Amino acid sequence: MAENANDTEKKIVVPRPVGIDFKVPDSISTLYASEVAVQVILTDFVLSFFEVRIPILQPGFDSETTMLDAQCVGRIAISSEKIPDLIRALENQYQLFTGQTAIPIDEDSENEVGSA
């Protein structure tokens, strides 16, 4: 008995893009960071965010102080695969902030301006 042509064809499954609904729970607080440190550990980038706390100047303040404390307010590890998306999102948002034209997003990209 001859095989049906449909039985011998291989089915190719092409994943379709799926949107992401970003949720920020109330338990996440927004903190100010005046400094950032970037480290590479194996295949991940670790971003550490710091707030420099300027001391209150009072009589007798040591004007010879050469170092200020910077408190870590957040730390995030990101896969190296997502770094180009993060850079693109930051560049787009900065250009929009400064009134410049945003960088075009690839037609195949599922990310919108501002998300990585």
C-alpha positions as CSV (number, residue, x, y, z in Angstrom):
1,M,0.0,0.0,0.0
2,A,1.4,3.4,-1.0
3,E,2.1,5.9,1.8
4,N,0.1,9.0,1.9
5,A,2.2,12.1,1.0
6,N,0.9,13.8,4.2
7,D,2.3,10.9,6.3
8,T,5.9,11.4,5.0
9,E,6.0,15.2,5.3
10,K,7.8,16.5,8.3
11,K,6.0,19.1,10.3
12,I,7.9,22.2,11.2
13,V,6.8,24.1,14.2
14,V,7.7,27.7,14.1
15,P,7.4,29.5,17.5
16,R,5.4,32.7,17.3
17,P,6.3,35.7,19.3
18,V,4.4,36.0,22.6
19,G,3.9,39.4,24.3
20,I,5.0,40.1,27.8
21,D,2.7,41.8,30.3
22,F,5.2,43.5,32.7
23,K,3.9,43.6,36.3
24,V,5.6,45.6,39.1
25,P,4.2,44.5,42.5
26,D,3.7,47.1,45.2
27,S,6.4,45.4,47.2
28,I,9.0,46.7,44.7
29,S,10.3,50.1,45.7
30,T,11.9,52.6,43.5
31,L,15.3,53.8,44.8
32,Y,17.6,56.5,43.5
33,A,21.0,55.4,42.1
34,S,23.7,58.0,41.4
35,E,26.4,55.4,40.6
36,V,26.4,52.0,38.8
37,A,29.0,49.2,38.7
38,V,29.1,46.6,36.0
39,Q,30.8,43.2,36.4
40,V,30.9,40.2,34.2
41,I,30.7,36.8,36.0
42,L,31.0,33.8,33.7
43,T,28.1,34.4,31.2
44,D,26.1,37.0,33.2
45,F,26.4,40.7,33.7
46,V,25.9,41.9,37.3
47,L,24.7,45.5,37.6
48,S,25.1,47.0,41.1
49,F,23.3,50.3,41.8
50,F,24.5,52.7,44.5
51,E,23.4,55.9,46.1
52,V,26.1,58.3,47.2
53,R,24.9,59.9,50.4
54,I,26.4,63.3,50.9
55,P,27.0,64.0,54.6
56,I,25.3,66.9,56.3
57,L,28.0,69.5,56.9
58,Q,28.2,70.7,60.4
59,P,30.7,72.8,62.3
60,G,33.8,70.9,62.8
61,F,33.3,68.9,59.5
62,D,36.6,67.4,58.3
63,S,37.1,69.2,55.0
64,E,39.9,66.8,54.2
65,T,37.5,63.9,53.5
66,T,38.3,62.3,50.2
67,M,35.9,59.4,50.2
68,L,32.1,59.3,50.4
69,D,30.0,56.3,51.2
70,A,27.9,54.7,48.5
71,Q,25.1,52.4,49.7
72,C,24.1,49.6,47.4
73,V,20.4,50.0,46.7
74,G,19.9,47.2,44.2
75,R,21.7,44.5,42.3
76,I,20.6,42.6,39.2
77,A,22.2,39.7,37.2
78,I,21.4,39.7,33.5
79,S,22.2,37.0,30.9
80,S,24.8,38.1,28.4
81,E,22.2,37.3,25.7
82,K,19.9,40.1,26.9
83,I,22.6,42.8,27.1
84,P,22.2,44.0,23.5
85,D,18.4,44.3,24.1
86,L,19.1,46.3,27.3
87,I,21.5,48.6,25.6
88,R,19.1,49.2,22.7
89,A,16.2,49.9,25.1
90,L,18.4,52.4,27.1
91,E,19.5,54.1,23.9
92,N,15.9,54.4,22.7
93,Q,14.7,55.9,26.0
94,Y,17.6,58.3,26.2
95,Q,17.0,59.5,22.7
96,L,13.3,60.0,23.4
97,F,14.3,61.8,26.6
98,T,16.7,64.2,24.8
99,G,14.2,64.8,21.9
100,Q,16.2,62.8,19.4
101,T,14.7,60.2,17.1
102,A,14.6,56.7,18.6
103,I,16.6,53.9,17.0
104,P,14.3,51.8,14.8
105,I,13.3,48.5,16.3
106,D,13.9,45.4,14.0
107,E,10.6,44.3,12.4
108,D,11.3,40.8,13.8
109,S,11.8,42.1,17.3
110,E,9.0,41.4,19.8
111,N,10.3,44.1,22.1
112,E,8.8,47.6,22.2
113,V,10.8,50.8,22.7
114,G,11.8,50.8,26.4
115,S,11.8,47.1,27.1
116,A,14.7,44.7,27.0
